[in-house]
């Protein structure tokens, strides 16, 4: 099943046992967190998206 790279972190082993619903919820919080981090880092240096994730 081919997915966009953004979903790579969902396919890690620790997420295998999650239901679709909790997976989607996790995805939402993850996106919010990522946006916050990117917004913080933008003024210093453009951060490569999700460098430490996935």
C-alpha positions in Angstrom: 0.0 0.0 0.0 1.7 3.2 -1.2 1.3 6.3 1.0 2.7 9.7 1.0 5.9 10.1 3.1 4.0 12.1 5.6 2.4 8.8 6.9 5.7 7.0 7.3 5.7 7.5 11.1 2.3 5.7 11.3 3.8 2.6 9.8 6.4 2.2 12.4 6.1 -1.0 14.6 4.9 0.9 17.7 1.9 2.1 15.8 0.9 -1.2 14.4 -1.6 -2.0 17.2 -3.5 1.3 16.9 -6.9 1.4 15.5 -7.6 3.6 12.6 -9.4 6.1 14.8 -6.5 6.6 17.3 -4.1 6.6 14.3 -6.0 9.5 12.8 -6.1 11.3 16.1 -2.4 10.8 16.5 -1.8 12.1 13.0 -3.7 15.3 13.8 -1.7 16.0 17.0 1.5 15.1 15.1 0.7 17.6 12.3 -0.1 20.3 14.9 3.1 19.7 16.7 5.1 19.7 13.4 3.5 23.0 12.3 4.4 24.6 15.6 8.0 23.4 15.4 8.4 24.5 11.8 7.0 27.9 12.6 9.4 28.2 15.5 12.4 27.2 13.4 11.5 29.2 10.3 13.0 32.5 11.5 16.3 30.9 12.4 16.9 28.4 9.5 14.5 26.6 7.3 14.2 23.1 8.8 14.0 20.1 6.6 10.5 18.8 7.2 10.4 16.0 9.7 14.2 15.6 10.0 13.9 13.6 13.2 10.6 11.8 12.4 10.0 8.8 10.1 
